[in-house]
Amino acid sequence: MSKDIRKVRKSINRRKKMRELPAEKNNRYTKKITPVFPQEEEKHGYFPSFLDNSSTENKHDSRVFSRFVLKGILSVLLFLGVAFIWETDSAMLSNVEDWTSQALTEEFPFAKINHWYKETFGNPLSLTDNKPHEQQATNTLALPVNGNVVESFEDNGAGVLIAPEEAVNVSALQEGIVIFAGKDKHTDNTVIVQHADGSKTTYGYLESIDVHLYQLIENNQVIGHFTPTEDEQMVYFSIEKDKEYVDPVQVIKVDDNK
């Protein structure tokens, strides 16, 4: 009995000592609770995501892949539709076949649309950022360079060859839009300008080109330069209307007589 009493007393004393321990030494017996306050972003309705960002990236990749597949399917359907129209002899589809053939082979009438836009809205339609040119535009038609015509339209049936005596600027015949600016296998450095009446003028054998594709061109604007050399002494110039070449000299003479 006395042993049991001693055990109880020791237990009571041990509990008293535990109560008298400082708070910092009793941390292992207590659990500190720190209140959580909302962050600044959370006050405005933003809550940080604890999810892995890979799920969001996977969703984006799947959307891109879906769009790619959809474009591929539409391209195949368009190709099959055009092939079906061309292989079908139905009279109902003849007009569609003609329109499709024209759309695939004819050049887009940029200059004609630009001319309509200027007459309707008063300003030229800007397809690209065009650099201002220093030469003042005029309405007078003239050959692109000053020089002697050493090969006439009757000689080759396509255009004329003009031989300048010195370095000259090459100017556009009329206002229009550049539909080609680069190297041609026949006329080397070449510029082709499309005009509002559907005609095209070609300027070949240039030393340098000062315009770019789809640039708006004014009357007599400088489009390039030419310097006579031992290898190249002539500038090529032609006018094409309704898929047929016309004599540039005759066009300019007719205009001068008006």
SEFI-927322 format. One line per field, with one value per residue (C-alpha): residue number from 1; x, y, z. Coordinates in nm, 4 decimals. Layout:
! residues N
num	(NUM, ...)
c1	(X, ...)
c2	(Y, ...)
c3	(Z, ...)
This chain:
! residues 258
num	(1, 2, 3, 4, 5, 6, 7, 8, 9, 10, 11, 12, 13, 14, 15, 16, 17, 18, 19, 20, 21, 22, 23, 24, 25, 26, 27, 28, 29, 30, 31, 32, 33, 34, 35, 36, 37, 38, 39, 40, 41, 42, 43, 44, 45, 46, 47, 48, 49, 50, 51, 52, 53, 54, 55, 56, 57, 58, 59, 60, 61, 62, 63, 64, 65, 66, 67, 68, 69, 70, 71, 72, 73, 74, 75, 76, 77, 78, 79, 80, 81, 82, 83, 84, 85, 86, 87, 88, 89, 90, 91, 92, 93, 94, 95, 96, 97, 98, 99, 100, 101, 102, 103, 104, 105, 106, 107, 108, 109, 110, 111, 112, 113, 114, 115, 116, 117, 118, 119, 120, 121, 122, 123, 124, 125, 126, 127, 128, 129, 130, 131, 132, 133, 134, 135, 136, 137, 138, 139, 140, 141, 142, 143, 144, 145, 146, 147, 148, 149, 150, 151, 152, 153, 154, 155, 156, 157, 158, 159, 160, 161, 162, 163, 164, 165, 166, 167, 168, 169, 170, 171, 172, 173, 174, 175, 176, 177, 178, 179, 180, 181, 182, 183, 184, 185, 186, 187, 188, 189, 190, 191, 192, 193, 194, 195, 196, 197, 198, 199, 200, 201, 202, 203, 204, 205, 206, 207, 208, 209, 210, 211, 212, 213, 214, 215, 216, 217, 218, 219, 220, 221, 222, 223, 224, 225, 226, 227, 228, 229, 230, 231, 232, 233, 234, 235, 236, 237, 238, 239, 240, 241, 242, 243, 244, 245, 246, 247, 248, 249, 250, 251, 252, 253, 254, 255, 256, 257, 258)
c1	(0.0000, 0.2817, 0.4470, 0.1337, 0.1141, 0.4758, 0.4054, 0.1062, 0.3079, 0.5912, 0.3411, 0.1875, 0.5291, 0.6252, 0.3086, 0.3787, 0.7277, 0.5875, 0.3497, 0.6341, 0.8550, 0.9115, 0.7032, 1.0031, 1.1049, 0.7551, 0.7217, 0.7404, 0.4245, 0.2356, 0.1444, 0.1836, -0.0950, -0.0096, -0.3074, -0.3072, -0.3800, -0.4807, -0.2076, -0.2408, -0.3305, -0.5974, -0.7731, -0.8476, -0.9817, -0.6584, -0.5736, -0.2431, -0.2749, -0.1133, -0.1602, 0.1228, 0.1624, 0.2145, -0.1617, -0.2137, 0.0652, -0.0822, -0.4189, -0.2525, -0.0619, -0.3796, -0.5595, -0.2742, -0.2731, -0.6524, -0.6323, -0.3565, -0.5624, -0.8719, -0.6760, -0.5381, -0.8854, -1.0252, -0.7334, -0.7941, -1.1672, -1.0954, -0.8530, -1.1022, -1.3788, -1.1743, -1.0738, -1.4371, -1.5425, -1.2708, -1.3516, -1.7275, -1.8819, -2.2040, -2.3364, -2.4375, -2.0733, -1.9315, -1.9536, -1.7905, -1.5145, -1.4492, -1.4382, -1.2027, -0.9726, -0.9601, -0.8941, -0.6056, -0.4401, -0.5225, -0.3340, -0.5274, -0.6225, -0.4422, -0.4081, -0.7737, -0.8905, -0.6482, -0.7815, -1.1403, -1.0385, -0.8770, -1.1828, -1.4162, -1.2251, -0.9739, -0.6630, -0.4570, -0.5016, -0.1863, -0.0810, 0.2628, 0.4579, 0.5614, 0.8602, 0.8014, 0.9791, 1.1481, 1.0478, 0.7233, 0.4624, 0.3192, 0.0477, 0.2685, 0.3559, 0.7212, 0.9707, 1.1273, 1.4737, 1.6185, 1.8025, 1.7827, 1.5488, 1.7993, 1.5535, 1.1908, 0.8695, 0.8612, 1.1970, 1.1015, 0.7214, 0.7376, 0.8967, 1.1716, 1.5377, 1.6555, 2.0244, 2.0974, 2.4267, 2.4959, 2.3770, 2.0046, 1.7046, 1.4413, 1.0880, 0.7459, 0.5203, 0.2057, 0.0852, 0.0201, 0.1332, 0.4541, 0.3687, 0.7263, 1.0631, 1.3630, 1.5686, 1.4037, 1.5714, 1.5371, 1.5765, 1.7820, 1.6912, 1.3290, 1.0304, 0.6727, 0.4033, 0.0310, -0.1935, -0.5582, -0.6626, -0.5404, -0.2170, 0.1318, 0.4632, 0.7959, 1.1357, 1.4333, 1.8149, 1.8223, 2.1397, 1.9475, 1.5865, 1.4444, 1.0940, 0.9511, 0.6674, 0.3133, 0.4427, 0.2193, 0.3824, 0.3020, 0.3366, 0.7026, 0.8258, 1.1840, 1.1805, 1.5479, 1.8747, 2.0767, 2.4407, 2.5705, 2.8523, 3.0355, 2.8107, 2.4812, 2.4027, 2.0230, 1.7080, 1.4162, 1.0650, 0.7314, 0.3579, 0.1130, -0.2654, -0.5220, -0.2394, -0.1003, 0.2025, 0.1558, 0.4119, 0.5215, 0.6265, 0.2814, 0.1082, 0.3177, 0.2689, -0.1099, -0.1085, 0.1025, -0.1478, -0.4388)
c2	(0.0000, 0.2332, 0.1581, 0.2605, 0.5856, 0.6655, 0.6075, 0.8408, 1.1120, 1.0838, 1.1141, 1.4271, 1.5875, 1.5124, 1.6825, 1.9896, 2.0192, 1.9930, 2.2813, 2.4980, 2.4521, 2.7682, 2.7981, 2.7668, 2.4345, 2.3008, 2.3559, 1.9862, 1.9386, 2.2274, 2.3051, 2.6606, 2.7721, 3.0574, 3.2382, 3.2578, 3.6000, 3.6540, 3.7738, 4.0980, 3.9142, 3.7092, 4.0272, 4.0999, 3.7586, 3.5821, 3.2512, 3.0813, 2.7498, 2.4512, 2.2393, 2.1442, 2.3858, 2.0924, 2.0365, 2.3880, 2.3412, 2.0111, 2.1780, 2.4493, 2.1912, 1.9934, 2.3057, 2.3830, 2.0251, 2.0320, 2.3492, 2.1994, 1.8868, 2.0967, 2.3061, 1.9886, 1.8385, 2.1572, 2.1724, 1.8137, 1.8809, 2.1907, 1.9965, 1.7130, 1.9639, 2.1349, 1.7972, 1.6864, 2.0042, 1.9590, 1.5921, 1.6460, 1.7268, 1.8631, 2.1792, 2.3082, 2.3152, 2.4685, 2.8244, 2.7141, 2.5436, 2.8590, 3.0719, 2.8261, 2.8174, 3.1962, 3.2236, 2.9776, 3.1203, 3.4921, 3.7504, 3.9344, 4.2868, 4.4835, 4.7999, 4.8023, 4.7677, 5.0393, 5.2729, 5.2105, 5.2675, 5.6023, 5.7207, 5.6098, 5.7142, 5.9668, 5.7921, 5.5103, 5.1653, 5.0916, 4.7300, 4.7867, 5.0698, 5.2638, 5.4913, 5.8420, 5.9102, 6.2375, 6.2605, 6.4452, 6.2404, 6.3609, 6.2301, 6.2350, 5.8966, 5.8512, 5.5741, 5.4521, 5.5829, 5.8391, 5.6735, 5.5305, 5.2424, 4.9949, 4.7061, 4.7818, 4.5953, 4.4688, 4.3006, 4.0801, 4.1116, 4.1551, 4.4885, 4.7330, 4.7620, 5.1114, 5.2064, 5.4996, 5.6818, 5.7242, 5.6166, 5.6889, 5.6358, 5.3910, 5.5274, 5.3622, 5.4377, 5.4824, 5.4414, 5.0874, 4.8147, 4.6118, 4.2446, 4.1303, 4.2679, 4.0417, 3.8319, 3.6941, 3.4151, 3.6144, 3.9798, 3.9504, 4.2300, 4.2983, 4.4939, 4.4253, 4.6816, 4.6083, 4.9003, 4.9845, 4.9151, 4.5559, 4.6109, 4.5260, 4.6990, 4.5179, 4.6792, 4.4463, 4.4354, 4.6868, 4.7455, 4.7873, 4.7801, 5.0469, 4.9065, 4.6006, 4.3588, 4.5057, 4.8618, 5.1387, 5.3214, 5.6702, 5.8028, 5.8313, 5.7139, 5.5860, 5.2089, 5.1329, 5.2388, 5.1439, 5.2039, 5.0963, 4.8407, 4.6217, 4.3290, 4.5196, 4.8251, 4.8150, 4.8343, 4.6081, 4.7568, 4.5994, 4.6552, 4.3649, 4.4048, 4.1216, 3.8650, 4.0296, 4.2539, 4.5979, 4.8358, 5.0758, 5.3430, 5.3449, 5.3680, 5.6674, 5.8379, 5.7955, 5.9493, 6.2428, 6.3172, 6.3509)
c3	(0.0000, 0.0906, -0.2453, -0.4319, -0.2343, -0.3259, -0.6948, -0.6837, -0.5093, -0.7649, -1.0443, -0.8853, -0.8382, -1.1977, -1.3230, -1.1119, -1.2565, -1.6059, -1.5398, -1.4069, -1.7256, -1.9405, -2.2562, -2.4876, -2.3249, -2.3464, -2.7228, -2.7921, -2.5861, -2.7463, -3.1056, -3.2270, -3.4589, -3.7002, -3.8536, -4.2353, -4.3792, -4.7448, -4.9774, -5.1762, -5.4979, -5.3189, -5.2056, -5.5742, -5.6563, -5.7585, -5.5994, -5.6857, -5.8568, -5.6917, -5.9997, -6.2306, -6.5256, -6.7561, -6.7728, -6.9115, -7.1649, -7.2734, -7.3318, -7.5462, -7.7482, -7.8057, -7.9349, -8.1773, -8.2992, -8.3443, -8.5535, -8.7657, -8.8275, -8.9118, -9.1657, -9.3184, -9.3534, -9.5090, -9.7547, -9.8615, -9.9044, -10.1129, -10.3323, -10.3811, -10.4569, -10.7289, -10.8740, -10.8794, -11.0627, -11.3262, -11.3835, -11.4080, -11.7464, -11.5979, -11.7601, -11.4159, -11.3063, -11.6237, -11.4868, -11.1631, -11.3606, -11.5622, -11.2481, -11.0761, -11.3778, -11.3903, -11.0162, -11.0369, -11.3487, -11.3675, -11.1649, -10.8965, -11.0210, -10.7488, -10.9581, -11.0626, -10.7027, -10.5932, -10.8651, -10.7507, -10.3889, -10.4745, -10.6660, -10.3863, -10.0741, -10.2090, -10.0776, -10.2264, -10.0807, -9.8813, -9.9272, -9.7735, -9.6152, -9.9249, -9.9137, -10.0544, -10.3825, -10.4632, -10.8304, -10.8896, -11.0739, -11.4043, -11.6325, -11.9476, -12.0939, -12.1828, -12.2383, -11.9127, -12.0098, -12.2509, -12.5356, -12.8839, -12.9641, -13.1117, -13.1416, -13.2262, -13.1509, -13.5110, -13.4574, -13.1633, -13.1275, -12.7507, -12.6608, -12.7390, -12.6440, -12.5527, -12.5380, -12.3002, -12.3533, -11.9814, -11.6361, -11.6060, -11.3808, -11.5008, -11.4549, -11.4580, -11.7538, -11.5423, -11.1879, -11.0746, -10.8376, -10.8554, -10.9084, -10.9680, -10.8585, -10.8933, -11.1327, -11.4455, -11.6424, -11.9645, -11.8620, -11.5392, -11.2912, -11.3830, -11.2539, -11.3677, -11.2873, -11.3100, -11.4124, -11.3512, -11.7135, -11.6807, -11.8711, -11.7498, -11.8203, -11.7889, -11.7323, -11.7782, -11.7692, -11.4827, -11.2881, -10.9604, -10.8386, -10.6073, -10.5484, -10.3765, -10.4347, -10.4071, -10.3802, -10.5162, -10.8077, -10.9332, -11.2882, -11.3920, -11.0516, -11.0447, -11.0067, -11.0737, -11.2333, -11.5387, -11.6308, -11.9732, -11.9596, -12.2083, -12.1168, -12.0899, -12.3016, -12.3399, -12.1264, -12.2121, -12.2056, -12.3015, -12.2635, -12.2393, -12.2596, -12.2681, -12.2898, -12.6039, -12.6469, -12.7985, -12.9450, -12.6656, -12.9138, -13.0739, -12.7330, -12.6327, -12.9744, -12.9527, -12.6068, -12.7243, -13.0025, -12.7596)
